Every structure is written in structure tokens, then in C-alpha cells.
Amino acid sequence: MMRFGRIRFFAFLASALVALTLVSTDFAEARRGGSFGSRGTRTFQAPAPTRTAPNPNGPVERSMTPAPNAATRQPQAVGQQRPGMFNGMGGSLMRGLLVGGLIGMLLGYGFGGMAGALGFLVQLLLFGLVAALVIGWLRSRRQPAMAGAPASAGNMFGHAREASPAQGEDRRLGGFTVPTIGGASPVEASQDIELGQADLDTFERRLAEVQAAFSEEDHAALRRLSTPEMVSFFSEELADNAKRGLRNEVRDVHLAQADIAEAWNEGDEDYATAAFQYEAVDVLRDRATGAIVEGDDSPSETTELWTFVRRRGGDWKLSAIQDAA
């Protein structure tokens, strides 16, 4: 009984610690943050790392883009599966020998005497011989593919990617660093494109414009600068703040560093994912008194990945935001 009481005490203590952790995490930052929006066919792929956001990041977490179903993912997974010792013809032969040996032993030929033991050893030798032959055959199949691997591949700006990353040099356009190496893996139905200085200037303006529209709760401006999906996420957060009697103030936005992670085309739409490192004052104020409820009234540094989309002949609009790891 005493032991059961100790278990209940430790379970209660662990639950309390978890609850305290969740509470402290909720009030650590004024804005909700997270990862939401759409990146076209790359929504469920991690963006390419950059100098501004070098750590691996996950795909978008909340999105209205339908996730690829298991039927479309299965052929790709099977095609990428490495041949192993128990796959294919080798696996069939080995399983046949194992099953045959077990059946023989169960019928009395494996454990029934010296003859059975000798037969079992012969089966083990045959098993080892077939395994060695299969392993050698699989290695011979893999070697030509490795020898014929390309030394370079195209990146998102159409330049050749050198075999050694040290040989590549990044381009700079305005305040952005545009890599000449790296980039995302090729995606079916998408093609990498090149961006100009006008595009990068637009991305920098969008960073300040979207923050200002969100801070001022200007839904018309948010609809002009963002996709309908992003407007729905912003509206949800603004409504939640209003329900709590709070207002999110974001001001003094200053871009410190920026990189282009990916830029690609899908039919009539162009996409671009930019890594932003910026400073801004980001606080939650009481709607009635104006007092700061969450956050600090001093600039804080944030690193995020913003994805923009434009239809042919249209303007760039914000389509996704992801917290950088």
C-alpha cells in the first residue's frame, strides 16, 4: 500500500512539473509563433539551410495544403529502399533454407542423433555459402551506381554546384545573401528560378509591412499582403488576443541579415523562401490600459523563414512563416 502511495506521489509531482513547464513556455514570448501556411508542393519538405538559418528545420506544421497520401508516398519509399540481406532473391533463399532446416529438425532429422546433427551442420554450411554469394551479388549491383554518380548538380539559380562546397561563393544582392550552392532537392512539377534585386527589395518591404498590418489589426492590409490562408491564421490570432483583452504591438522592425533558401516555379505560380534575422519590439498590451502584459519593451532578435508566392504577372504575397531552429 505504501509502495502504491509513493507511485501516486511521484506521478503527481511529474504532472506538476510538466504543467509548470507549459505555463512558462506559454508566456515566454508575446507572439504565438510556430509554423503555418503553405509552400506549394514543398509544404511538407524542410526548407534548405542558409547562413542566416543554418540549422535543419522541419516542414510547415499547420497548413491547408492537403498532405500527400500513403499511396503517392509508397512508390517513392520503395524506390529509395536499399537492398539488404533479407530483401529480394537473397531473402527468399535464406528464408527457404531456414524454414527447411526447422521443418527437418521438427521431423526428427535435426536433433534425433549424430546423422541429424551432421545434416544440420551441412545445412548451416550451405546457408553460409548462399549468404556469401548473395552479399557479393548485391555489392556488385551497387558499385556501378556509385561509380556513375554525377560530380555536380544544378542549384536553384541555374549555376553548377561544385563537388566541393568550398569552391562556391555566395552572391550578394542588396542586403540578401544568395547562395550559389545548396538548394532543395528536386521536386516533381517544380522548377528552380532566379530572383532579381527587385524581388529581394519586395521581400524586405513585406517583412515590415506585414508586421505593421498585424500590429495595427489592419485586415484589409493583411489581405493585400498575404494569401487568404495566412489571413485566416492572422485573424485567428488577433481574435484570440481580443478575446483575452490584449493587443499585439510589433514595431521598430530592423532587418539584420537575410538569405534566399529556395526559389521555384509551379505552373502559374512562383515561390520563394527567405530566411530573415531581424530585431523588433514585440509585446502584448492590455487593450484598456495599454500596460505591457507579456514581452519586453526593448528590441529582441528573431530568426524566421518567410515564404512568398506570386501568380504570373502579380505581386509577391506572404504564404508561410516558420520559426527557425
ROVO-591592 format. One record per residue: residue in one letter; z negated, y, x of N, C-alpha, C in turn. Coordinates in steps of 0.1 Angstrom, whole numbers. Each point is the difference from the previous one (the first is absolute). Layout:
! ROVO-591592
['A', [Z, Y, X], [Z, Y, X], [Z, Y, X]],
...
***
This chain:
! ROVO-591592
['M', [0, -12, 8], [0, 12, -8], [0, 13, 9]],
['M', [-8, -1, 11], [-1, 11, 9], [14, 2, 7]],
['R', [6, -11, 3], [14, 1, 6], [10, 7, -9]],
['F', [-1, -4, -13], [9, 6, -10], [-2, 15, -1]],
['G', [-13, 4, 1], [-4, 14, -1], [6, 8, 12]],
['R', [-1, -6, 12], [6, 6, 12], [15, 3, -2]],
['I', [7, -11, -5], [14, 2, -2], [3, 11, -9]],
['R', [-7, 1, -11], [2, 11, -10], [-3, 14, 7]],
['F', [-10, 0, 8], [-3, 13, 7], [11, 4, 9]],
['F', [5, -9, 9], [11, 3, 9], [12, 4, -7]],
['A', [3, -7, -12], [12, 3, -7], [-1, 15, -6]],
['F', [-12, 3, -5], [-2, 14, -5], [1, 10, 11]],
['L', [-5, -3, 12], [1, 9, 11], [14, 3, 4]],
['A', [8, -11, 1], [14, 1, 3], [8, 8, -10]],
['S', [-3, -2, -13], [7, 8, -10], [-3, 15, 1]],
['A', [-13, 3, 3], [-4, 14, 1], [7, 6, 12]],
['L', [1, -7, 11], [7, 6, 12], [15, 2, -3]],
['V', [6, -9, -7], [15, 2, -4], [1, 12, -9]],
['A', [-9, 1, -10], [1, 12, -9], [-2, 13, 7]],
['L', [-9, 1, 10], [-2, 12, 8], [12, 3, 8]],
['T', [7, -10, 5], [12, 2, 8], [11, 5, -9]],
['L', [2, -5, -12], [10, 5, -9], [-3, 15, -4]],
['V', [-12, 3, -2], [-4, 14, -4], [4, 9, 12]],
['S', [-4, -3, 12], [2, 8, 11], [15, 2, 3]],
['T', [8, -11, -3], [14, 1, 2], [7, 9, -10]],
['D', [-5, 0, -12], [6, 8, -11], [-2, 15, 3]],
['F', [-11, 4, 6], [-2, 14, 2], [3, 4, 14]],
['A', [7, -8, 8], [3, 3, 14], [11, 11, 0]],
['E', [9, 0, -9], [11, 9, 0], [2, 6, -14]],
['A', [5, 12, 0], [2, 7, -13], [11, -7, -8]],
['R', [12, -2, 7], [11, -5, -7], [-1, -15, -1]],
['R', [7, -6, -10], [0, -14, -2], [7, -8, 11]],
['G', [11, 6, 5], [8, -7, 11], [6, -13, -5]],
['G', [2, -9, 9], [6, -13, -4], [15, -1, 4]],
['S', [6, -8, -7], [15, -3, 3], [7, -2, -14]],
['F', [9, 9, -4], [6, -1, -13], [14, 6, 1]],
['G', [8, -4, -10], [14, 4, -1], [10, -11, 3]],
['S', [12, 4, 3], [11, -9, 2], [8, 4, 13]],
['R', [5, -11, 7], [9, 2, 11], [13, -8, -1]],
['G', [4, -1, -13], [12, -8, -2], [-1, -14, 3]],
['T', [9, -6, 6], [0, -14, 4], [-11, -3, 11]],
['R', [-5, 11, 6], [-9, -2, 11], [-15, 3, -5]],
['T', [-2, 0, -13], [-13, 3, -6], [-10, -10, 5]],
['F', [4, -13, 1], [-10, -10, 3], [2, -4, 15]],
['Q', [5, 9, 8], [1, -2, 14], [-8, 10, 7]],
['A', [-6, -3, 11], [-8, 10, 8], [9, 9, 7]],
['P', [-3, 13, 0], [9, 10, 7], [-1, -2, 15]],
['A', [10, 4, 7], [1, -2, 14], [-11, 9, 7]],
['P', [-6, -4, 10], [-10, 8, 7], [7, 12, 8]],
['T', [-7, 11, 1], [5, 11, 8], [-11, 5, 9]],
['R', [3, 11, 8], [-10, 5, 9], [-11, 7, -8]],
['T', [3, 6, -12], [-10, 6, -8], [-9, -10, -7]],
['A', [6, -11, -5], [-7, -11, -6], [3, -13, 7]],
['P', [-6, -3, 12], [4, -11, 8], [-5, -14, -5]],
['N', [-11, 1, -8], [-6, -13, -4], [8, -6, -11]],
['P', [0, -13, -1], [7, -7, -11], [-5, 4, -14]],
['N', [8, 3, -9], [-4, 4, -14], [6, -10, -10]],
['G', [-7, -2, -11], [4, -9, -10], [10, 6, -9]],
['P', [6, -8, -9], [9, 6, -10], [-7, 8, -11]],
['V', [8, 6, -9], [-6, 8, -11], [-8, -9, -8]],
['E', [-12, 5, -4], [-9, -8, -8], [2, 1, -15]],
['R', [1, 13, -5], [2, 2, -14], [14, 5, -2]],
['S', [8, -7, -7], [14, 4, -2], [5, -5, -13]],
['M', [10, 7, -6], [6, -4, -12], [13, -8, 3]],
['T', [3, -1, 13], [12, -8, 4], [-4, -15, -2]],
['P', [9, -8, -7], [-3, -14, -2], [-1, -7, 13]],
['A', [-10, -8, 2], [-1, -8, 12], [10, -12, 0]],
['P', [5, -3, 11], [10, -12, 1], [-7, -12, -4]],
['N', [6, -8, -9], [-6, -12, -5], [1, -11, 10]],
['A', [-7, -11, -3], [-1, -11, 9], [14, -7, 3]],
['A', [9, 1, -11], [13, -7, 2], [8, 7, 10]],
['T', [-1, 14, 1], [8, 7, 10], [-6, 0, 14]],
['R', [-13, -2, 0], [-6, -1, 13], [1, -14, 7]],
['Q', [1, -11, -9], [-1, -13, 6], [11, -3, 9]],
['P', [13, 3, -3], [11, -4, 10], [-2, 7, 13]],
['Q', [-5, 13, 0], [-2, 6, 13], [-11, -6, 8]],
['A', [-11, -4, -7], [-11, -7, 7], [5, -13, 6]],
['V', [8, -8, -8], [4, -12, 5], [10, 1, 12]],
['G', [8, 11, -1], [9, 2, 11], [-7, 4, 13]],
['Q', [-11, 7, -1], [-8, 4, 11], [-9, -10, 5]],
['Q', [-2, -11, -7], [-9, -11, 4], [4, -6, 13]],
['R', [-9, -1, 10], [4, -6, 12], [-1, -15, -1]],
['P', [10, -7, 6], [0, -15, -1], [-12, -5, 8]],
['G', [-8, -9, -6], [-12, -5, 6], [1, -15, 2]],
['M', [-10, -6, 5], [0, -14, 3], [1, -9, -13]],
['F', [-6, 6, -11], [-1, -8, -12], [9, 6, -11]],
['N', [11, 7, 4], [10, 5, -9], [13, -7, 3]],
['G', [8, -1, -10], [14, -5, 2], [0, -15, 2]],
['M', [10, -4, 8], [3, -14, 3], [-12, -6, 8]],
['G', [-5, 8, 9], [-11, -6, 8], [-12, -3, -8]],
['G', [-4, 9, -9], [-11, -2, -9], [2, -13, -9]],
['S', [12, -2, -5], [3, -12, -8], [-2, -12, 8]],
['L', [5, -1, 12], [-1, -12, 9], [-15, -3, 3]],
['M', [-7, 11, 3], [-14, -2, 4], [-8, -5, -12]],
['R', [2, 7, -12], [-7, -5, -12], [3, -14, -3]],
['G', [13, -4, 2], [4, -14, -3], [-7, -9, 9]],
['L', [-1, 3, 13], [-7, -9, 9], [-15, -1, -3]],
['L', [-6, 11, -3], [-14, 0, -4], [-3, -8, -12]],
['V', [8, 2, -11], [-2, -7, -12], [2, -15, 2]],
['G', [11, -3, 8], [3, -14, 2], [-12, -7, 8]],
['G', [-5, 7, 10], [-11, -6, 7], [-12, -2, -8]],
['L', [-3, 10, -9], [-12, -2, -8], [2, -11, -10]],
['I', [12, -2, -6], [2, -11, -9], [-1, -13, 7]],
['G', [5, 0, 13], [-2, -13, 7], [-14, -3, 3]],
['M', [-8, 9, 3], [-14, -2, 2], [-7, -5, -12]],
['L', [3, 7, -12], [-6, -4, -12], [4, -14, -4]],
['L', [11, -5, 3], [5, -14, -3], [-6, -10, 10]],
['G', [-8, 4, 10], [-6, -10, 9], [7, -1, 13]],
['Y', [10, 8, 3], [7, -1, 12], [-5, 10, 11]],
['G', [-9, 9, -4], [-5, 10, 9], [-13, -4, 6]],
['F', [-9, -5, -8], [-14, -3, 4], [-3, -15, -1]],
['G', [9, -8, -2], [-2, -14, -2], [-1, -8, 13]],
['G', [1, 5, 12], [-1, -8, 12], [8, 6, 11]],
['M', [1, -8, 11], [7, 5, 12], [14, 4, -3]],
['A', [7, -9, -8], [14, 3, -3], [2, 13, -8]],
['G', [-10, 2, -9], [0, 12, -8], [-2, 12, 9]],
['A', [-10, -1, 9], [-3, 11, 9], [12, 3, 9]],
['L', [7, -10, 5], [11, 2, 8], [12, 7, -7]],
['G', [2, -5, -13], [10, 7, -8], [-3, 14, -3]],
['F', [-13, 3, -2], [-4, 14, -2], [3, 9, 12]],
['L', [-3, -6, 13], [3, 8, 12], [14, 2, 1]],
['V', [9, -10, -3], [14, 2, 1], [5, 11, -10]],
['Q', [-6, 0, -12], [3, 11, -9], [-4, 14, 5]],
['L', [-11, 1, 7], [-4, 12, 6], [9, 5, 11]],
['L', [5, -10, 8], [9, 4, 10], [13, 5, -6]],
['L', [5, -7, -10], [12, 4, -7], [-1, 14, -6]],
['F', [-12, 2, -6], [-3, 13, -6], [1, 11, 11]],
['G', [-6, -2, 12], [0, 10, 10], [14, 2, 6]],
['L', [8, -11, 1], [14, 2, 4], [8, 8, -9]],
['V', [-1, -2, -13], [8, 7, -10], [-5, 15, 0]],
['A', [-13, 2, 1], [-5, 14, 0], [6, 7, 12]],
['A', [0, -6, 12], [6, 7, 12], [14, 3, -2]],
['L', [8, -9, -6], [14, 2, -3], [2, 12, -9]],
['V', [-8, 0, -11], [1, 11, -10], [-3, 13, 6]],
['I', [-11, 1, 8], [-4, 13, 6], [11, 5, 9]],
['G', [6, -9, 8], [11, 4, 9], [12, 5, -7]],
['W', [3, -7, -12], [11, 5, -8], [-2, 13, -6]],
['L', [-12, 3, -5], [-4, 13, -5], [1, 11, 10]],
['R', [-5, -3, 12], [1, 10, 11], [14, 3, 4]],
['S', [9, -10, 0], [14, 3, 3], [7, 8, -10]],
['R', [-5, -1, -13], [6, 9, -11], [-4, 14, 2]],
['R', [-13, 3, 5], [-5, 13, 1], [5, 8, 12]],
['Q', [3, -7, 11], [4, 7, 12], [13, 8, -1]],
['P', [10, -5, -6], [13, 8, -2], [-3, 13, -7]],
['A', [-8, -1, -11], [-2, 12, -8], [-8, 11, 8]],
['M', [-9, -5, 9], [-7, 10, 8], [9, 6, 11]],
['A', [9, -8, 6], [8, 5, 10], [10, 10, -5]],
['G', [4, -2, -13], [10, 9, -6], [-5, 12, -7]],
['A', [-14, 3, 1], [-6, 11, -7], [6, 13, 6]],
['P', [3, 10, -9], [5, 12, 5], [-10, 8, 8]],
['A', [5, 7, 10], [-9, 8, 8], [-3, 14, -6]],
['S', [8, 4, -9], [-2, 13, -7], [3, 0, -14]],
['A', [-5, 9, -8], [3, 0, -14], [0, 15, -4]],
['G', [7, 2, -12], [1, 14, -4], [-13, 5, -7]],
['N', [-3, 13, 2], [-12, 5, -7], [4, 9, -11]],
['M', [-9, 8, -6], [2, 7, -12], [9, 12, 2]],
['F', [2, 4, 13], [9, 12, 2], [13, -4, 6]],
['G', [4, -13, 0], [13, -4, 5], [1, -2, 15]],
['H', [-11, 3, 8], [1, -2, 14], [-4, -14, 4]],
['A', [4, -5, 12], [-3, -13, 4], [-14, 0, 5]],
['R', [-8, -11, -4], [-13, -2, 4], [0, -8, 13]],
['E', [-5, 6, 11], [0, -7, 13], [-10, -12, 0]],
['A', [3, -9, 9], [-9, -12, 1], [-14, 4, 4]],
['S', [-1, 10, 8], [-13, 5, 5], [-4, 13, -7]],
['P', [-11, 1, -8], [-3, 13, -7], [-2, 11, 10]],
['A', [-3, -2, 13], [-2, 11, 9], [13, 7, 3]],
['Q', [11, -6, -3], [13, 7, 3], [4, 10, -11]],
['G', [-7, -1, -12], [4, 9, -11], [-8, 13, 1]],
['E', [6, 11, -4], [-7, 13, -1], [1, 5, -14]],
['D', [-11, 6, -5], [0, 5, -14], [6, 14, 0]],
['R', [7, 3, -11], [6, 13, -3], [-11, 8, -7]],
['R', [1, 13, 2], [-8, 10, -7], [9, 9, -8]],
['L', [-3, 1, -13], [6, 10, -8], [-10, 8, -7]],
['G', [-1, 13, 4], [-11, 8, -5], [-13, -5, 4]],
['G', [-9, -2, -10], [-13, -5, 2], [-1, -15, -1]],
['F', [11, -7, -2], [0, -14, -2], [5, -8, 12]],
['T', [-6, -11, 2], [5, -10, 10], [8, -10, -7]],
['V', [12, -2, 5], [10, -9, -7], [2, -11, 10]],
['P', [-5, -13, -2], [2, -10, 10], [14, -5, 1]],
['T', [4, -4, 12], [13, -6, 3], [-2, -15, 1]],
['I', [-13, -5, 0], [-2, -14, 0], [-9, -3, -12]],
['G', [-1, -13, -3], [-9, -4, -11], [7, 0, -13]],
['G', [-7, 3, -11], [6, -1, -13], [-3, -13, -7]],
['A', [2, 0, -13], [-3, -12, -8], [10, -11, 1]],
['S', [-4, -12, -4], [9, -11, 0], [11, 3, -10]],
['P', [12, -6, 2], [11, 2, -10], [-4, -5, -14]],
['V', [3, 7, -10], [-3, -4, -13], [13, -1, -8]],
['E', [1, -10, -8], [12, -2, -7], [2, 11, -10]],
['A', [12, 5, -2], [4, 11, -9], [-5, 13, 5]],
['S', [-4, 2, 13], [-3, 13, 5], [6, 2, 14]],
['Q', [3, 12, 3], [6, 3, 13], [-6, 12, 6]],
['D', [-3, 0, 13], [-7, 11, 7], [9, 12, 0]],
['I', [-6, 12, -1], [7, 12, 1], [-6, 10, 10]],
['E', [7, 10, 3], [-5, 10, 10], [-3, 13, -8]],
['L', [-11, 6, 4], [-5, 13, -6], [3, 11, 9]],
['G', [1, 12, -6], [3, 12, 7], [-12, 9, 0]],
['Q', [1, 12, 7], [-12, 9, 0], [-3, 6, -13]],
['A', [10, 2, -9], [-3, 5, -13], [-9, -10, -8]],
['D', [3, -13, 1], [-8, -10, -7], [-15, 1, 5]],
['L', [-2, 1, 13], [-13, 0, 6], [-8, 12, -4]],
['D', [7, 12, -1], [-6, 12, -5], [-4, -1, -14]],
['T', [8, -7, -8], [-4, -2, -14], [-12, -9, -1]],
['F', [-1, -11, 8], [-12, -8, -1], [-13, 8, 4]],
['E', [1, 9, 10], [-12, 8, 3], [-4, 9, -11]],
['R', [10, 6, -7], [-3, 9, -11], [-6, -8, -11]],
['R', [5, -12, -3], [-5, -8, -11], [-15, -4, 2]],
['L', [-4, -2, 12], [-14, -3, 3], [-9, 11, -5]],
['A', [3, 13, 3], [-8, 11, -5], [2, 3, -15]],
['E', [12, -2, -5], [3, 3, -14], [-7, -9, -9]],
['V', [1, -13, 3], [-7, -10, -8], [-15, 2, 0]],
['Q', [-6, 2, 12], [-14, 2, 0], [-4, 13, -8]],
['A', [8, 10, 1], [-3, 12, -8], [1, -2, -15]],
['A', [10, -7, -4], [2, -3, -15], [-11, -9, -5]],
['F', [-4, -10, 8], [-11, -8, -4], [-13, 8, -1]],
['S', [-3, 8, 10], [-12, 8, 0], [-1, 10, -12]],
['E', [12, 6, -4], [1, 9, -11], [2, -7, -13]],
['E', [1, -13, 0], [2, -9, -12], [12, 5, -8]],
['D', [11, 3, 8], [12, 5, -5], [10, -12, -2]],
['H', [-1, -5, -13], [8, -12, -3], [15, 2, 1]],
['A', [4, 12, -4], [15, 4, 1], [5, -1, 14]],
['A', [-8, 5, 10], [4, 0, 14], [0, -15, 5]],
['L', [-10, -7, -4], [-1, -14, 4], [12, -8, -5]],
['R', [5, 3, -12], [12, -7, -5], [12, 4, 7]],
['R', [1, 12, 5], [11, 5, 8], [0, -6, 14]],
['L', [-11, -2, 6], [-2, -5, 14], [-1, -15, 1]],
['S', [-3, -7, -10], [-4, -14, 1], [8, -8, -11]],
['T', [1, -13, 3], [6, -9, -10], [-9, -2, -12]],
['P', [5, -4, -12], [-9, -2, -11], [-11, -9, 2]],
['E', [2, -11, 8], [-11, -9, 3], [-11, 7, 8]],
['M', [3, 8, 10], [-10, 8, 7], [-7, 10, -9]],
['V', [7, 6, -9], [-6, 9, -10], [-10, -7, -8]],
['S', [3, -12, -4], [-10, -8, -8], [-13, -3, 8]],
['F', [2, -3, 12], [-12, -3, 9], [-8, 13, 2]],
['F', [7, 11, 3], [-7, 13, 1], [-7, 4, -13]],
['S', [6, -1, -11], [-5, 3, -13], [-13, -8, -3]],
['E', [1, -13, 4], [-12, -8, -3], [-12, 5, 8]],
['E', [2, 3, 13], [-11, 5, 8], [-5, 14, -5]],
['L', [9, 9, -3], [-4, 13, -6], [-8, -2, -12]],
['A', [4, -9, -9], [-7, -2, -13], [-14, -6, 3]],
['D', [-1, -9, 10], [-13, -6, 3], [-9, 11, 6]],
['N', [5, 9, 8], [-8, 11, 5], [-5, 9, -11]],
['A', [9, 3, -9], [-3, 9, -12], [-11, -7, -8]],
['K', [1, -13, -2], [-10, -7, -8], [-14, 1, 6]],
['R', [0, 1, 14], [-13, 1, 7], [-4, 14, 2]],
['G', [8, 9, -5], [-4, 15, 1], [3, 5, 14]],
['L', [10, -6, 7], [3, 4, 14], [14, 5, 1]],
['R', [2, 7, 11], [14, 5, 4], [2, -3, 15]],
['N', [11, -6, 3], [3, -3, 14], [7, 12, 6]],
['E', [-6, 6, 10], [6, 11, 7], [5, -4, 14]],
['V', [13, 2, 3], [6, -3, 12], [7, 12, 5]],
['R', [-4, 5, 12], [6, 13, 5], [1, 0, 15]],
['D', [6, 10, 6], [2, 1, 14], [6, -12, 7]],
['V', [11, -5, -6], [6, -12, 5], [8, 4, 13]],
['H', [-2, -7, 10], [7, 3, 13], [5, -13, 6]],
['L', [13, -2, 2], [5, -12, 6], [-1, 0, 15]],
['A', [-7, -10, 5], [-2, -1, 14], [10, -8, 7]],
['Q', [4, -11, -6], [10, -9, 6], [7, -8, -10]],
['A', [13, -4, 2], [7, -7, -10], [11, -9, 7]],
['D', [2, -11, -6], [10, -10, 4], [8, -5, -12]],
['I', [12, -4, 3], [8, -7, -10], [-1, -15, 3]],
['A', [-6, -8, -10], [-1, -14, 2], [13, -7, -4]],
['E', [6, 3, -11], [12, -7, -5], [8, 10, -9]],
['A', [13, -2, 0], [9, 8, -9], [11, -9, -3]],
['W', [2, -2, -13], [11, -10, -4], [6, 4, -14]],
['N', [11, -7, -3], [7, 3, -12], [0, -13, -9]],
['E', [-1, 2, -13], [1, -11, -10], [9, 5, -11]],
['G', [12, -3, 0], [10, 5, -10], [1, 15, -1]],
['D', [-4, 6, -11], [1, 14, -2], [-13, 7, 5]],
['E', [-9, -7, 6], [-13, 7, 4], [-2, -2, 15]],
['D', [-5, 11, 6], [-5, 0, 14], [-15, 0, 0]],
['Y', [-6, -7, 10], [-14, -1, 2], [-4, 4, 14]],
['A', [-12, 6, 2], [-5, 3, 13], [-15, 0, 0]],
['T', [-6, -7, 9], [-14, -1, 1], [-5, 8, 13]],
['A', [-8, 10, -2], [-5, 8, 11], [-15, -2, 2]],
['A', [-4, 0, 12], [-14, -1, 4], [-5, 14, 2]],
['F', [-10, 5, -7], [-5, 13, 1], [-15, 0, 5]],
['Q', [-3, 8, 10], [-13, 2, 4], [-3, 15, -2]],
['Y', [-9, 3, -9], [-2, 14, -4], [-14, 3, -2]],
['E', [-4, 13, 1], [-13, 5, -3], [0, 7, -13]],
['A', [-11, -1, -8], [-1, 7, -12], [-14, 0, -5]],
['V', [-4, 11, -8], [-13, 0, -6], [2, -7, -14]],
['D', [-8, -11, -1], [2, -9, -12], [-14, -2, -6]],
['V', [-3, 7, -11], [-13, -2, -7], [1, -1, -15]],
['L', [-11, -5, -6], [-1, -1, -14], [-10, 11, -4]],
['R', [4, 8, -10], [-9, 11, -4], [-4, -2, -15]],
['D', [-11, 4, -4], [-5, 0, -14], [9, 10, -7]],
['R', [6, -4, -11], [9, 9, -8], [-7, 12, -6]],
['A', [-12, -1, -3], [-8, 11, -6], [-5, 10, 10]],
['T', [-7, -6, 11], [-6, 9, 9], [8, 3, 13]],
['G', [9, -9, 3], [8, 2, 12], [-7, -6, 13]],
['A', [-12, -6, -2], [-8, -5, 11], [7, -13, 5]],
['I', [-1, -2, 13], [6, -12, 6], [-9, -12, -3]],
['V', [6, -10, -6], [-7, -12, -4], [3, -11, 11]],
['E', [12, -1, 4], [4, -10, 10], [9, 6, 11]],
['G', [-1, -4, 12], [8, 5, 11], [-7, 11, 8]],
['D', [7, 5, 10], [-5, 10, 9], [10, 12, 0]],
['D', [-6, 12, -1], [9, 12, 0], [4, 4, 14]],
['S', [6, -10, 7], [6, 3, 13], [11, -10, 2]],
['P', [10, 3, 8], [12, -8, 1], [-4, -14, 5]],
['S', [6, -10, -6], [-1, -14, 5], [14, -6, 2]],
['E', [1, -9, 9], [13, -6, 4], [3, -12, -8]],
['T', [12, -1, -4], [5, -12, -8], [13, -5, 5]],
['T', [2, -13, 0], [13, -6, 4], [5, -8, -12]],
['E', [12, 3, -5], [5, -7, -11], [15, -2, 2]],
['L', [5, -10, -8], [15, -3, 0], [5, 5, -13]],
['W', [9, 9, 0], [7, 5, -12], [14, -4, 0]],
['T', [4, -6, -12], [14, -5, -2], [7, 10, -10]],
['F', [12, 4, 4], [8, 9, -9], [13, -7, -4]],
['V', [4, 4, -11], [13, -6, -6], [8, 11, -5]],
['R', [14, -1, 1], [9, 9, -6], [12, -7, -6]],
['R', [4, 4, -11], [13, -6, -5], [11, 8, 6]],
['R', [12, -6, 0], [11, 6, 6], [3, 14, -5]],
['G', [-1, 10, 10], [2, 14, -4], [-12, 7, -5]],
['G', [-12, -7, -1], [-12, 6, -5], [-10, 4, 11]],
['D', [-12, 4, -4], [-10, 4, 9], [-10, -11, 3]],
['W', [-6, 0, 12], [-10, -10, 3], [-13, 2, -8]],
['K', [-5, -11, -6], [-12, -1, -8], [-9, -10, 6]],
['L', [-13, 3, -1], [-10, -9, 5], [-1, -13, -9]],
['S', [1, -12, 6], [0, -12, -8], [-11, -10, 4]],
['A', [-8, 3, 11], [-11, -9, 3], [-9, 7, 11]],
['I', [-13, -3, -1], [-9, 4, 10], [-9, -12, 4]],
['Q', [-1, -2, 13], [-8, -11, 5], [-10, 6, 11]],
['D', [-12, -5, -1], [-10, 4, 11], [4, -8, 12]],
['A', [0, 7, 12], [3, -7, 12], [-13, -7, 5]],
['A', [2, -12, 6], [-11, -7, 5], [-6, 6, 13]],
***
